[in-house]
Each structure stands twice: as C-alpha cells, then as structure tokens.
Amino acid sequence: LRDAQGRAFAFRPESFRGKVVVVDFIFTTCTTICPALSSVMASVQRGLGEQMGRDVLLLSISVDPANDTPPVMRAYAQRIGAGKDWLWLTGNTGDIARVLRAFGLSTGKPNDHPPLILVGDPVGNRWQRWVGVPTPAAVVERAREMVAQTRSAETNPATVSSTSRVKDPHAHH
C-alpha cells in the first residue's frame, strides 16, 4: 500500500512494530458514514493521549483507491486533525481488495462498505470489531485493554486469549 506521503507501506503484522492498531475503512468523498467514523477516530486519537504512537497507532484505509491518492488522503487527514501516529493508506485496487478480504470485508463499490472499526494486536492476531459507529470511549477502553494484554503476553505468553482471527493476506491457502 502507500501512505499519505506516497511512501510504500508493507501491510504485515511486523510493520506495526508491536503496537495495537485501531482501524477504519473510509473514502474521502463519502458523505454518509465515513465522516462519523473519522470523527470517532479523531476522538480516539485525543482520548489515547500519550499512548498514541507509543502503544497505539490509528489506521484509516481507503476503500476507493482510484480516487483516494496519497495527496487526497493527506488533505483529508489534515482537515480532520490527524496526528503523525494516524496512518492513512491507499494503494492499487488489487492490494486494497486483498487487505479488505483479510479483514473479512467484501470488495465492491465504495458506498457498499459497512461502517466498521477494529481494535487489534496484529502480531498476536487478536481483534475486536464494531459494525456501526461505536463510542470513542469504548474504542479507547478496548485499545488500552489490548495494550495491557499485549504487554502482559510479552512477559507471560500463557496469558494471551484469542478473540477472533483475521486471515493473513500473505498466507497461501
């Protein structure tokens, strides 16, 4: 994929450097659910405070890569006050489709995507998803719980509980 600066971004668990990620799927010309999702994400960014970047990254992935070029994503991110630890990713249609499928989403017209926010530990492959628009407080709370579980798992691997698994887009089936 490509970030909002146009740099290549390898979408792999290790790319997130052991941090918990909060993920949403948007497109910049959306006038319905995406602004609400982006508002939740902006509130989560504020709610996490100093944990942003240190423990947690935010990740917005475009479902309209044909229109959401890196400069368009960068302008959208600036408009909603995204900080440096909130990544904005786009790419070619095939790469975006693989990422969507890895998260269990179908590919199609941008307007057809469901409102979805996930909190996850990419390395441990543990995820919680909200379909709809969760409260920012619920997302912040789950991100903090997952950070604590991740830290605990680093010192005691037996404490990790599995919630749901996301298919690895790079795995050969």
N, C-alpha and C positions, 0 to 999 in steps of 0.2 A: 504494500500500500504506500501511500505518500502522505506526509503530514502537511499541515497548513503552510509550511515554509517550502514545500516541494521536495523535501528530503525523503529518501526511501525509508520505509519502516517495515521491518520483518515482523509479521504478526505471529509471534510464537510466545509461549509462556515465559521464556527466559528474557524476552525483550522488556518485560515489565519490572525486572530487577527485584523480584521477590515482594513487590508491593501488591496490596489489594487494589482492585480496579472497580470503578463504578462506570457502567457502560450504558449509553443510549444510542438509538438509531434515529437519525433525523435527515431532513433535506432542507436546504436553505430557503427554498421558495414556498415551503409548506406554510399554510395559513390556519391550519386546524390544530392538530395535536402537538406538533413539533415545538411551537413556542411555549406550550405548557411544560413539555419535557425539559426544554432548555432552561426554563425558569426554575424547575425543581433542581436541575443540576447546578445552576448558579447559587441557589440556596444551600445545597450540599457543600459546594466549594467554600462558602462562608462558614457554614456550620462545622466543618472539619478543622478550620483554623490552621494551626501549626502542623497538624498531621498531613496536610496537603503536601505532596512531594516527598515528605519523609516516610510516610507509611501508606499513603493512598494516592492514586492517580485517577483522574476523570478521563473518560474516553468517549468522544462522540464520533460515530461512524456514519458517513453519508450513505443513504440508500438511492441516491440519484447522482452517481459518479459522472454521468455525461455532462451535467450542468455544474456540479459542485467541484470545481477545480481548486487547487490549493489557494489561489488568491481569493476566490469567492468564500471558501471556508475561513480563511484568515479574517476577512472583513466581517463575517457573521460572528466569529469568536470575539472580535474586538467590540462589536456592537453590544454583545450581552455581557461583557466584562470578564471573559475567560482569562484566568491566570496562566502562568507558564507550565503548571502541572496538570493542565487540562488539554489533552491531545485531541486534535481534530484530524480524522483520517478519511481519505478518499482513495480512489485508485481506478483501475480499469474495471469494466463490468464483470469480467470473469473472476477477478480477485475478490471484488466485493461480494459476488454471489457465493464464493467459497466460504468467506467469513460468515455471511448470513446463515448458510446451511450449517456451519459448525455450531452456531448458536440455536439451531433448530428453527430457523425462520425460512419461510419460502421467499423466493425471489419473484419479482413482478414489478408492476408499476409502483413508483414511489408512494402514491396515495394509498396503496393497498397494505402498506406495512402496519403492523399492530403497534400501539403505544407500549413500549417496553423499556424497563430499566433493570439492569442486573448489577448485583454486587458479587464479586468473585475473587477467588485466590487462583490465578492462572496456573501457578506451579502445582498446587495441591489439587487443582481441577474441582474446586468446590464452589457452587454458585447458588445464589438465590435470585429469583426473578419476580418482578411485579409486572403484570399485564394491566395496563391502565396507568393512572398517574398517582404514585404513592406520595405520602407527605415527605417533605425533605427530612424531617426528624426521624422517620422510620428508616430512611436510607442511611443517614448519618449513624444511627444506632447500630444498624446491621454492619456497616463498614467497620466501625470501631470494634464490634464483637469479633468480626473476622480477622482484624489485625491482631487482637488478643489471642485468638485461636492459632493464628499463624506463628506468632511469637512463641506460644506455648508448645506448638508442634516442633519448632526448631530445637527446643531443649528436651522434649519428651515426645517422640514420634507416635507413641501409642495413644495419645490423646486426640488425634485427628478423627473427626467424624465426617462421614461423607454425606453431603446433601444430594445434589444432583450433578451429573456429569455432562460436560459439553464435549461433543466429538472433536477430536483433533483434526483440523483441516488438512494437516500434512500426513496423517496416518494413511497407510494403504490398506484398503479393505478387501 
